[in-house]
Structure formats: structure tokens, C-alpha cells
Amino acid sequence: MTGGVTVRVRLDLAYDGTDFHGWAAQPGRRTVAGVLEAALTRLAGQDGAGGLTVAGRTDAGVHARGQVCHVDLAATAWEKLSGTLVRRLAGVLPPDLRVFAATAVAPEFDARFSALARRYAYRVSDAPYGVDPLRRHDTLAWWRPLDLAALRGAAAGLVGEHDFAAYCRRQPDRSTVRRVLALDWRREPDGTLVATVTADAFCQSMVRSLVGAMLLVGDGRRPPTWPANLLARRERAGEVQVVAAHGLTLVGVDYPDHPEQWAARAAQTRRRRA
């Protein structure tokens, strides 16, 4: 996007990750960012939209129903689209990607760095028949019975600020220290088990690795203390299974209530984690 007056716009969106190769644009692959950027360019013009930034990049196959991103639109384009952008996007986006809201925000808002926390849910069925066919795209089948109390016991030891190197795909010069604010399991009325985890940020594969470790506790193959004991390691634990992507959904992103706090939060987030 070339120079000129722009308006920063927050987009709240959801997508079925089944047929996407993740969020980030990749040449020759269908990604959420690639499809969304193409739609925005179609509506705002070739130089009318730029700087698309997401709260949390999702891997291939991962879903979202509470994703947030921001984009800088040319002021002339926003003036034309401000009242109709959501409806117009619905007309050009595929049915597995929807934008629920488009809101002008202060330029200090950063969808990624202003976020306080991200919240994910992972769905698992331990029913003897597997998964309800209508939920097969967002629920993992686990072929051993799972004990809810054991799952909750395993989750309790993972809450707090820790080095999650045992659960993360190591990247050079990237810290694996994260603060898990909440982690718990529940069993839905239909019997499906749902893990919900909230953290200030996540490293790659972290949620799916945490779930994989806790499921081994839930089906009795590991003791409840095992997932927390792995936090002492400073490299990835090879015995931890990274469960399938399709059971994972980004369900929400939290931001400071007051716009004047957005810049301060973004500056704090950018600091290198100890």
C-alpha cells in the first residue's frame, strides 16, 4: 500500500480451517490471509488496503470463531465502504470465512501486540462410536475412555508462567516462556470433552501439545503430575503427541478496555520475554 491518509480498521472474523493452509499468506496455497487480502483489495482497490495483521496465526486445519485482525484502508476507500463493508465482504468471501464486524479504531490499536490474551478450545469425543458426523471437522475422536477429574488434575499443574519448551516447536531466538492464565476441562451434555486454555500468547503447536499430554493422563497411561513435570525440560519432549489440528478453535482475543491503553500494551508485549 502506497502513502496517503489511512484509517485503521479492526475486523472480527471466523473461519472453518478445514480447507485453509493456516492463516499466513503462502504462494500457491489457500490461506485465510490470502483470501481475505484478495477480498479487501477487490473492494478497496489495488492500493486501498494494506498491513493486514492478525491477533494469532493459526496453523493449517485450525478453526476460529473469535479471531481479530486489523487492516489499514485508504481514507477514501473507508469513506465509501464504512457502512457496508461487512455486507460487501459477505458477497465476495467464500462461505468458510466470515467477517462479523468492521470497526474504525485508533492507529495505536495493534491486533497482535495490543492483545492481553488469546483463548482456545479443543474438542474431544471419547464415545465408543467416535465423533458425531456433523462435528467431525472440529472434534477429535479418542478411542480410550477419558476421566474428567484426571484431565482437570493434569491441567492444574500447567497454569501460571513457565518455560513451555517441552510443548513448543523450537524457533531460533524465540523465547518459550508463556503465562497460562486459565486451563480447564468440561464435559458437554452430549458427552464431548472440551479443554479451554487462555494465555498471554502461545508458541507454535503449544495448545495441541498440551492437550496431547493431558489426554494421556485422562486415559490412564500417565500420572496427573506428568504434564507439569515436563516443564523442567528445556527442549521439546518427544513423547508428547501433537494432537490433530481440526479439534482446535480460537474462540476469543482480549484487549484493554480503553483505547489509551492499546499502545502501552503493545510496547509491553514487544519486549523480549525473560
C-alpha positions as CSV (number, residue, x, y, z in Angstrom):
1,M,0.0,0.0,0.0
2,T,1.4,3.4,-1.0
3,G,1.5,6.5,1.1
4,G,-1.6,8.6,1.9
5,V,-4.2,9.1,4.6
6,T,-5.4,5.8,6.0
7,V,-7.9,4.5,8.6
8,R,-7.1,1.5,10.8
9,V,-10.0,-0.9,10.8
10,R,-10.5,-3.8,13.3
11,L,-12.1,-6.9,11.7
12,D,-13.7,-9.6,13.8
13,L,-13.9,-12.8,11.9
14,A,-14.4,-16.6,12.0
15,Y,-13.4,-19.4,9.6
16,D,-13.6,-23.1,9.2
17,G,-9.9,-24.1,8.9
18,T,-10.5,-27.4,7.1
19,D,-9.6,-26.2,3.6
20,F,-7.1,-23.5,4.6
21,H,-3.3,-23.9,4.9
22,G,-3.3,-21.8,8.0
23,W,-3.5,-18.0,8.4
24,A,-0.3,-16.7,6.8
25,A,-0.3,-16.0,3.1
26,Q,1.8,-18.6,1.1
27,P,2.4,-18.6,-2.6
28,G,0.2,-21.2,-4.3
29,R,-1.7,-22.2,-1.2
30,R,-5.2,-21.2,0.0
31,T,-4.8,-19.4,3.3
32,V,-7.1,-17.2,5.4
33,A,-4.9,-14.1,5.0
34,G,-4.6,-14.6,1.3
35,V,-8.3,-15.0,0.7
36,L,-9.1,-12.0,3.0
37,E,-6.5,-9.8,1.4
38,A,-7.8,-10.6,-2.1
39,A,-11.4,-9.7,-1.0
40,L,-10.3,-6.4,0.7
41,T,-8.3,-5.4,-2.4
42,R,-11.3,-6.2,-4.6
43,L,-13.4,-3.8,-2.6
44,A,-10.9,-1.1,-1.7
45,G,-8.8,-1.1,-4.8
46,Q,-5.3,-2.2,-5.6
47,D,-3.7,0.3,-3.3
48,G,-6.6,0.7,-0.9
49,A,-5.8,-1.9,1.8
50,G,-2.5,-2.9,3.5
51,G,-0.9,-4.0,6.7
52,L,-3.2,-6.9,7.5
53,T,-2.2,-8.1,11.0
54,V,-3.8,-10.9,13.0
55,A,-4.1,-11.5,16.7
56,G,-3.0,-15.1,16.5
57,R,-1.7,-17.0,13.5
58,T,-3.5,-20.4,13.2
59,D,-1.9,-23.5,11.7
60,A,-3.4,-25.5,8.8
61,G,-6.7,-27.0,9.8
62,V,-7.2,-24.9,12.9
63,H,-10.6,-23.0,13.1
64,A,-11.5,-19.7,14.6
65,R,-14.7,-18.1,15.7
66,G,-13.2,-15.2,17.7
67,Q,-10.3,-14.1,15.6
68,V,-9.3,-10.4,15.3
69,C,-7.1,-8.6,12.8
70,H,-6.5,-5.1,11.7
71,V,-6.0,-3.6,8.2
72,D,-5.2,0.0,7.1
73,L,-7.6,1.2,4.5
74,A,-7.2,4.3,2.4
75,A,-9.4,7.0,3.9
76,T,-11.2,7.4,0.6
77,A,-12.0,3.7,0.5
78,W,-13.2,3.6,4.1
79,E,-15.4,6.6,3.5
80,K,-17.1,4.6,0.7
81,L,-17.2,1.3,2.5
82,S,-17.7,2.1,6.2
83,G,-21.4,1.5,6.3
84,T,-21.4,-1.6,4.1
85,L,-18.1,-3.4,4.4
86,V,-19.4,-6.4,6.3
87,R,-22.2,-6.9,3.8
88,R,-19.9,-6.5,0.9
89,L,-17.3,-8.9,2.3
90,A,-20.1,-11.4,2.7
91,G,-20.7,-11.1,-1.0
92,V,-17.1,-11.8,-2.1
93,L,-15.7,-14.1,0.6
94,P,-16.2,-17.9,0.5
95,P,-18.6,-19.5,2.9
96,D,-15.9,-20.9,5.2
97,L,-14.7,-17.3,6.0
98,R,-16.9,-14.6,7.5
99,V,-16.3,-11.1,8.9
100,F,-18.7,-10.2,11.6
101,A,-17.7,-6.6,12.3
102,A,-15.5,-3.9,10.8
103,T,-14.8,-1.0,13.2
104,A,-12.6,2.1,12.8
105,V,-10.1,2.2,15.6
106,A,-7.2,4.5,16.7
107,P,-3.9,3.9,14.9
108,E,-2.4,2.7,18.2
109,F,-4.5,-0.5,18.0
110,D,-2.5,-3.5,17.0
111,A,-4.4,-6.7,16.7
112,R,-1.4,-8.8,17.6
113,F,0.6,-6.7,20.1
114,S,-2.2,-4.9,21.9
115,A,-3.9,-8.2,22.9
116,L,-3.9,-9.2,26.5
117,A,-4.8,-12.8,26.0
118,R,-5.9,-15.4,23.5
119,R,-8.4,-18.2,24.3
120,Y,-8.6,-21.6,22.5
121,A,-10.9,-24.5,22.9
122,Y,-10.1,-28.1,21.9
123,R,-13.0,-30.7,21.5
124,V,-12.5,-34.4,22.1
125,S,-15.0,-37.3,21.9
126,D,-14.3,-40.5,23.8
127,A,-17.7,-42.0,22.7
128,P,-17.4,-45.7,21.5
129,Y,-18.8,-44.7,18.1
130,G,-16.2,-41.8,17.6
131,V,-17.5,-38.4,16.6
132,D,-20.9,-37.1,15.6
133,P,-20.7,-36.9,11.8
134,L,-21.9,-33.2,11.9
135,R,-19.0,-32.3,14.2
136,R,-16.3,-34.4,12.5
137,H,-14.4,-31.3,11.3
138,D,-13.9,-29.7,14.8
139,T,-13.8,-32.7,17.2
140,L,-11.1,-35.3,17.8
141,A,-12.0,-38.9,18.3
142,W,-10.1,-40.5,21.2
143,W,-10.6,-44.3,21.3
144,R,-9.9,-44.7,25.1
145,P,-12.3,-43.6,27.8
146,L,-11.3,-40.3,29.4
147,D,-11.6,-39.4,33.1
148,L,-12.6,-35.7,33.6
149,A,-11.1,-35.5,37.1
150,A,-7.8,-36.8,35.8
151,L,-7.8,-34.3,33.0
152,R,-8.5,-31.4,35.4
153,G,-5.8,-32.6,37.7
154,A,-3.3,-32.5,34.8
155,A,-4.4,-29.1,33.7
156,A,-4.0,-27.5,37.2
157,G,-0.2,-28.1,37.1
158,L,0.2,-26.2,33.8
159,V,-1.4,-22.9,34.9
160,G,1.0,-20.0,35.5
161,E,4.1,-18.6,33.9
162,H,6.5,-21.3,32.8
163,D,9.0,-22.2,30.2
164,F,6.9,-24.4,27.8
165,A,9.9,-25.6,25.8
166,A,8.7,-29.2,26.2
167,Y,5.5,-28.3,24.4
168,C,6.7,-25.9,21.7
169,R,8.3,-26.2,18.3
170,R,11.6,-24.5,19.0
171,Q,12.4,-21.4,16.8
172,P,15.8,-19.7,16.9
173,D,15.9,-16.6,19.1
174,R,12.3,-17.1,20.3
175,S,11.5,-17.5,24.0
176,T,9.2,-20.3,25.0
177,V,8.2,-18.6,28.3
178,R,4.4,-18.1,28.4
179,R,1.8,-17.3,31.0
180,V,-1.2,-19.6,31.0
181,L,-4.0,-17.7,32.8
182,A,-6.6,-20.5,32.8
183,L,-6.8,-24.1,31.7
184,D,-9.7,-26.4,32.4
185,W,-11.8,-29.2,31.0
186,R,-15.5,-29.7,31.0
187,R,-17.8,-32.4,29.6
188,E,-20.7,-31.2,27.5
189,P,-24.2,-32.6,27.8
190,D,-23.6,-34.7,24.7
191,G,-20.5,-36.2,26.3
192,T,-17.9,-34.2,24.3
193,L,-14.9,-33.1,26.4
194,V,-13.7,-29.5,25.9
195,A,-10.4,-28.1,27.0
196,T,-10.3,-24.3,27.2
197,V,-7.0,-22.6,27.6
198,T,-6.2,-18.8,28.0
199,A,-2.7,-17.4,27.8
200,D,-1.0,-14.1,27.1
201,A,0.5,-15.8,24.0
202,F,1.2,-19.2,22.6
203,C,4.2,-20.7,20.8
204,Q,3.7,-23.0,17.8
205,S,2.0,-26.2,18.5
206,M,1.7,-25.4,22.2
207,V,-2.0,-25.9,22.7
208,R,-2.1,-29.1,20.7
209,S,0.9,-30.5,22.6
210,L,-0.6,-29.6,26.0
211,V,-3.8,-31.4,25.0
212,G,-1.9,-34.4,23.8
213,A,-0.1,-34.7,27.1
214,M,-3.3,-34.3,29.2
215,L,-5.1,-36.9,27.2
216,L,-2.5,-39.5,28.2
217,V,-3.4,-38.6,31.8
218,G,-7.1,-38.7,31.1
219,D,-7.0,-42.3,29.7
220,G,-4.8,-43.5,32.5
221,R,-1.5,-44.0,30.7
222,R,0.3,-41.2,32.6
223,P,0.0,-39.9,36.2
224,P,-1.6,-36.5,36.7
225,T,1.8,-34.9,37.6
226,W,3.4,-35.9,34.3
227,P,2.5,-32.9,32.2
228,A,3.7,-30.4,34.8
229,N,6.9,-32.4,35.4
230,L,7.8,-31.9,31.7
231,L,8.1,-28.1,32.3
232,A,11.6,-28.8,33.7
233,R,12.8,-29.6,30.3
234,R,14.5,-27.1,28.0
235,E,13.8,-28.8,24.8
236,R,10.8,-30.4,23.1
237,A,9.5,-33.6,24.8
238,G,9.5,-36.2,22.0
239,E,7.0,-38.4,23.9
240,V,4.3,-35.7,23.8
241,Q,1.9,-36.2,21.0
242,V,0.8,-33.2,19.0
243,V,-2.9,-33.9,18.5
244,A,-4.7,-33.2,15.2
245,A,-5.3,-29.6,14.2
246,H,-9.0,-29.9,13.5
247,G,-10.1,-30.2,17.1
248,L,-8.7,-26.7,17.9
249,T,-10.6,-23.4,17.6
250,L,-9.5,-19.9,18.5
251,V,-12.6,-18.7,20.5
252,G,-11.6,-15.2,21.7
253,V,-9.0,-12.4,22.0
254,D,-9.0,-10.0,24.9
255,Y,-7.8,-6.3,24.7
256,P,-7.6,-3.4,27.1
257,D,-10.9,-1.8,27.7
258,H,-9.7,1.7,27.0
259,P,-8.0,2.8,23.7
260,E,-5.4,4.8,25.5
261,Q,-4.0,1.5,26.9
262,W,-3.5,-0.1,23.5
263,A,-0.1,1.5,22.8
264,A,1.2,0.8,26.2
265,R,0.1,-2.9,25.9
266,A,1.7,-3.2,22.5
267,A,5.0,-1.8,23.8
268,Q,5.0,-4.2,26.8
269,T,4.3,-7.2,24.5
270,R,7.2,-6.3,22.2
271,R,9.7,-6.5,25.0
272,R,11.7,-9.7,24.8
273,R,10.4,-12.3,27.3
274,A,12.8,-13.1,30.1
